[in-house]
Amino acid sequence: MSEHFTYIPKGVCSRQMDFDLNEGKIEKVVVTGGCNGNLKGIASLLKGMEINEVIERLDGIKCGSKSSSCPDQIAHALKEYSVSKN
């Protein structure tokens, strides 16, 4: 059964991240704000991936001089979701 999860990112250009998740996999990601084309590309690549693999790949990526990035915030969102399920 698909679950919807919304996350408000911190320290990046994106304003909101919406996820549809099913049995530990990503069905859909929509990011509001940020670099539109790049985030649509990332969302397309994430479709069907396991949550834990996404966290492993995206966690810690920085954007310029910022301490985070949109991909890093996707990892933070998925960590928050995972903790809420345990």
C-alpha positions in Angstrom: 0.0 0.0 0.0 1.4 3.4 -1.0 2.1 6.0 1.6 2.5 9.7 1.1 5.1 11.7 3.1 5.8 15.4 3.0 9.1 16.9 4.1 10.1 20.6 4.5 13.8 20.8 3.6 16.3 23.0 5.5 19.1 25.2 4.2 18.4 24.6 0.5 16.5 26.3 -2.3 13.7 23.7 -2.4 10.7 24.5 -0.3 8.9 21.1 -0.1 9.5 17.5 -0.9 6.6 15.0 -1.5 7.2 11.3 -1.6 5.0 8.3 -2.5 6.5 5.2 -0.9 5.5 1.6 -1.1 7.1 -1.3 0.8 10.5 0.4 1.2 10.6 1.7 -2.3 10.1 5.1 -3.9 7.2 5.4 -6.3 7.3 9.1 -6.8 9.2 12.2 -5.7 8.0 15.8 -6.4 10.2 18.7 -5.2 8.8 22.3 -5.1 11.4 25.0 -5.6 15.1 24.4 -6.4 16.7 23.6 -9.7 13.7 22.3 -11.6 15.4 20.2 -14.3 18.0 18.7 -12.0 15.4 17.7 -9.4 13.1 16.2 -12.0 16.0 14.2 -13.2 16.9 13.0 -9.7 13.2 12.1 -9.1 13.1 10.0 -12.2 16.3 8.2 -11.2 15.0 7.5 -7.7 11.7 5.9 -8.9 11.7 2.2 -7.9 14.8 2.5 -5.7 15.0 1.1 -2.2 14.8 3.9 0.5 18.0 2.7 2.2 20.0 2.7 -1.1 18.9 6.3 -1.8 19.9 7.4 1.7 23.3 5.7 1.3 23.9 7.4 -2.1 22.6 10.9 -1.4 23.5 11.5 2.3 26.2 14.2 2.8 26.2 15.7 -0.7 26.8 19.5 -0.4 25.8 22.3 -2.8 28.5 24.9 -3.2 29.3 26.5 0.2 26.0 25.3 1.7 26.1 22.6 4.4 23.5 20.6 2.6 21.9 20.1 -0.9 18.6 19.0 -2.3 19.9 15.4 -2.7 21.1 15.5 0.9 17.8 16.8 2.0 16.1 13.9 0.2 18.2 11.6 2.3 17.3 13.4 5.5 13.6 13.2 4.5 13.8 9.4 3.9 15.7 8.9 7.2 12.9 10.8 9.0 10.3 8.7 7.3 12.2 5.5 8.2 12.5 6.5 11.9 8.8 7.3 12.0 8.0 3.7 10.8 10.0 2.0 13.5 
